[in-house]
């Protein structure tokens, strides 16, 4: 009986599937297409076509739907029905092949590209709530790696295109916005407010961006493009009825993992065990409970008392393009940004360090005194001793006082603007001149309170810095495009570019 049952089940399994074979061809040329993916819809059951476009696939007896896809062709779905032989034709995706791609000083159709260029449309990142467009690059273009060194808002990310290209030089790619190579380093002179120049670009203003990843980038931009190039094209006005949109996005971030630190009870037990080991005759315990108004022992997790930095940004962009007549065009594009950053001391070696203090302070003392201010020793300005027999080591302050009284403020003003004039004196020949600027004005202010932490030994300190950075870029190009005999395309570009960069720095400090 057992043997008959096994045989019966085996026959049922065999009867549930059948074989479908066929050939996939180019519908225009009727040539077989290799490497086409044939997938049974709704499953992971699939195969790739052979060198002549042939395939064989096991499918359910009830049939189903095949999904046929290949790069450069329009994806097709085909019902199997009762057929066992299918001949399928794919239509070339002319829309994808005719897509216009920005390549530097000009544009090309994707079908004509010989270099490695990845394109991402603005719609893919415009609806994502993030403090910087740069954080949306990762995973959207092959070969592009984006790493954020910390969770601070506005922090400059590390961007690498196809890995590290130099041991001694930088790895940051050249970034070009509407033809203007822009500043990409940190804007602020205050380490606590290290920020990204890319953060000044509103993702909603981006029409598309291209990533040039191979040697052709250096042929266009020279050694500046040794680490690749990111070409950003912003949105322009379009003919038609005016439209107004309002978008609101909210993003939230939370700590993925906190440090596992001692609570008040464990801290007291371990501290007193340590004391007994080194001073067995001591009569006063090293650590003791501090009772709140209700008579309960206080246990403070200082990681809940620290805070994140703050970033506020306002941006405006306007663009005007005019076809003055059939042979003359002109345009103007400007983006204005104001960014204010309220930073934190994140250096682990400083007394007022945001994270280090949260890990080193007594857990068995209150965070705040009865009047709501930070709990401190009034004589030394350090964290209050509580019921412990010894004060806090290394003069660590109550981090609450440092966070509420020290100031790390940076205000940045930035203008990205360009104007162009384009003339077509004869058919297919275009002469274009463009003048653009990237102007930054950075105002940094730092104040360390004389009562607590890093400012106590010096009696307090004030630091003010002002750094204007201005870059001018003037491009002149002559482009000739024509088609000979419907099959041969001629594209020639001659250009001349001037760039001037002026960076200044003024600062004053006092105690």
Secondary structure as GFF3:
##gff-version 3
##sequence-region A 1 511
A	DSSP	alpha_helix	2	15	.	.	.	ID=ss1
A	DSSP	beta_strand	17	26	.	.	.	ID=ss2
A	DSSP	beta_strand	37	40	.	.	.	ID=ss3
A	DSSP	beta_strand	46	48	.	.	.	ID=ss4
A	DSSP	beta_strand	54	60	.	.	.	ID=ss5
A	DSSP	beta_strand	65	69	.	.	.	ID=ss6
A	DSSP	beta_strand	76	79	.	.	.	ID=ss7
A	DSSP	beta_strand	85	90	.	.	.	ID=ss8
A	DSSP	alpha_helix	94	97	.	.	.	ID=ss9
A	DSSP	beta_strand	100	102	.	.	.	ID=ss10
A	DSSP	beta_strand	107	109	.	.	.	ID=ss11
A	DSSP	three_ten_helix	110	112	.	.	.	ID=ss12
A	DSSP	beta_strand	117	121	.	.	.	ID=ss13
A	DSSP	alpha_helix	123	126	.	.	.	ID=ss14
A	DSSP	three_ten_helix	133	136	.	.	.	ID=ss15
A	DSSP	beta_strand	144	147	.	.	.	ID=ss16
A	DSSP	beta_strand	158	161	.	.	.	ID=ss17
A	DSSP	beta_strand	174	177	.	.	.	ID=ss18
A	DSSP	beta_strand	180	181	.	.	.	ID=ss19
A	DSSP	three_ten_helix	191	193	.	.	.	ID=ss20
A	DSSP	three_ten_helix	197	200	.	.	.	ID=ss21
A	DSSP	three_ten_helix	203	205	.	.	.	ID=ss22
A	DSSP	beta_strand	206	212	.	.	.	ID=ss23
A	DSSP	alpha_helix	216	221	.	.	.	ID=ss24
A	DSSP	three_ten_helix	222	225	.	.	.	ID=ss25
A	DSSP	beta_strand	229	234	.	.	.	ID=ss26
A	DSSP	alpha_helix	264	278	.	.	.	ID=ss27
A	DSSP	three_ten_helix	302	304	.	.	.	ID=ss28
A	DSSP	beta_strand	310	325	.	.	.	ID=ss29
A	DSSP	beta_strand	328	342	.	.	.	ID=ss30
A	DSSP	alpha_helix	354	360	.	.	.	ID=ss31
A	DSSP	three_ten_helix	393	395	.	.	.	ID=ss32
A	DSSP	alpha_helix	399	405	.	.	.	ID=ss33
A	DSSP	beta_strand	407	426	.	.	.	ID=ss34
A	DSSP	beta_strand	429	448	.	.	.	ID=ss35
A	DSSP	three_ten_helix	453	455	.	.	.	ID=ss36
A	DSSP	beta_strand	461	484	.	.	.	ID=ss37
A	DSSP	beta_strand	488	503	.	.	.	ID=ss38
A	DSSP	beta_strand	506	510	.	.	.	ID=ss39
###
